[in-house]
Amino acid sequence: MDATYDDAERAQSLRDTSQETGDHRSLGEGRVRSTPPMIALSHVSKSYGDKLVLDGIDLAVEQGEFVVLIGPSGSGKTTLLQLLNKLLPVDSGGIYINGKAINTMDGTVLRRSMGYVIQGGGLFPHMSVARNIGIMMELSGRPRKEIEERVDQMIDMVELSRSLKDSYPNQLSGGQQQRVGVARAFACDPDIILMDEPFSALDPITRTDLQDQIVKLHRAYRKTIVFVTHDMAEAVKCADRICVLQHGTIVQYDTPARVLAHPASDFVREFVGRARDLERTLGAALGCKEEQ
Ligand SMILES: Nc1ncnc2c1ncn2[C@@H]1O[C@H](COP(=O)(O)OP(=O)(O)OP(=O)(O)O)[C@@H](O)[C@H]1O
């Protein structure tokens, strides 16, 4: 069955069962999932004042999936991400983590259970690299020795030098700051990691390095990742599935191969086309440089 159809059906079944049961195992008539999706949104809407920004979003993200949210500026990507960790409240509809409605969960507890990486790393400027990485563990009262060991492990994992442990964020390059942000997100071993344009402020080479790194980490640890970007090439490189947003609705949710080969609308075709044009232009420009 077509993945997009399957998701639509699943989302529909979530909608049908959510109010009554609060449990998300139904897959429609007579079919039962053995596990709920790691993340499910059922008819979620969100407005700022009278401006509707997300309009009846149905979305399921499976455990261990890498889903990229992509769309033009203002299409609602960041808003959607911030609904997932309750930085913003939904106006209507439901969000479920592992089958459990997040409106029953404490926002702080929920956020501590998820990794969150934003542009620039979102590091605390007055804390050292080591403390930035270990802060969530510190807040959860983990023993100092365990935190120290984990910090070293995370620093090695993101291929930073341990000599930077006592440095402060303003003493690091943009790429190093972003690596610290990624290390912090993984430190508490969360099931879910949310990433909001984490690499978009970086130069192309550093950006490529970090994309490679996150793909590698995803393969190794199979975290469920929801990643926001404007960049189709980044989406194709990293995603198991790409969710294309336009004016607060999902216009396609499918594998990179299918989004590229079968764009669901003229809008998606144009979006993919622009990315390909850019890639060709960049490729040509880089090719010229190499020849010089
Ligand atoms: N706090 C806010 N108050 C009012 N309007 C907001 C607020 N935050 C976002 N918006 C508006 O909601 C819409 C969606 O914003 P959002 O940041 O989710 O889009 P986005 O797709 O992430 O955009 P970008 O790619 O530029 O970051 C935009 O029109 C934005 O101006």
PDBQT file of the ligand as one rigid body, heavy atoms in Angstrom, charges set to zero:
ROOT
HETATM    1  N1  LIG A 301       4.441  34.294  18.163  1.00  0.00    +0.000 N 
HETATM    2  C1  LIG A 301       3.831  34.566  17.014  1.00  0.00    +0.000 A 
HETATM    3  N2  LIG A 301       2.869  35.508  16.941  1.00  0.00    +0.000 NA
HETATM    4  C2  LIG A 301       2.225  35.762  15.783  1.00  0.00    +0.000 A 
HETATM    5  N3  LIG A 301       2.472  35.140  14.608  1.00  0.00    +0.000 NA
HETATM    6  C3  LIG A 301       3.439  34.207  14.623  1.00  0.00    +0.000 A 
HETATM    7  C4  LIG A 301       4.163  33.866  15.805  1.00  0.00    +0.000 A 
HETATM    8  N4  LIG A 301       5.051  32.910  15.511  1.00  0.00    +0.000 NA
HETATM    9  C5  LIG A 301       4.900  32.635  14.195  1.00  0.00    +0.000 A 
HETATM   10  N5  LIG A 301       3.932  33.425  13.665  1.00  0.00    +0.000 N 
HETATM   11  C6  LIG A 301       3.468  33.401  12.281  1.00  0.00    +0.000 C 
HETATM   12  O1  LIG A 301       2.998  32.096  12.001  1.00  0.00    +0.000 OA
HETATM   13  C7  LIG A 301       3.371  31.677  10.694  1.00  0.00    +0.000 C 
HETATM   14  C8  LIG A 301       4.146  30.377  10.771  1.00  0.00    +0.000 C 
HETATM   15  O2  LIG A 301       5.350  30.621  11.464  1.00  0.00    +0.000 OA
HETATM   16  P1  LIG A 301       6.436  29.492  11.642  1.00  0.00    +0.000 P 
HETATM   17  O3  LIG A 301       7.594  30.102  12.350  1.00  0.00    +0.000 OA
HETATM   18  O4  LIG A 301       5.819  28.293  12.239  1.00  0.00    +0.000 OA
HETATM   19  O5  LIG A 301       6.786  29.187  10.112  1.00  0.00    +0.000 OA
HETATM   20  P2  LIG A 301       8.057  28.462   9.514  1.00  0.00    +0.000 P 
HETATM   21  O6  LIG A 301       7.547  27.612   8.408  1.00  0.00    +0.000 OA
HETATM   22  O7  LIG A 301       8.837  27.790  10.582  1.00  0.00    +0.000 OA
HETATM   23  O8  LIG A 301       8.846  29.705   8.929  1.00  0.00    +0.000 OA
HETATM   24  P3  LIG A 301      10.449  29.913   8.763  1.00  0.00    +0.000 P 
HETATM   25  O9  LIG A 301      10.890  28.899   7.776  1.00  0.00    +0.000 OA
HETATM   26  O10 LIG A 301      10.566  31.316   8.243  1.00  0.00    +0.000 OA
HETATM   27  O11 LIG A 301      11.075  29.742  10.119  1.00  0.00    +0.000 OA
HETATM   28  C9  LIG A 301       4.171  32.837  10.096  1.00  0.00    +0.000 C 
HETATM   29  O12 LIG A 301       3.325  33.586   9.289  1.00  0.00    +0.000 OA
HETATM   30  C10 LIG A 301       4.595  33.638  11.305  1.00  0.00    +0.000 C 
HETATM   31  O13 LIG A 301       4.710  34.999  10.995  1.00  0.00    +0.000 OA
ENDROOT
TORSDOF 0
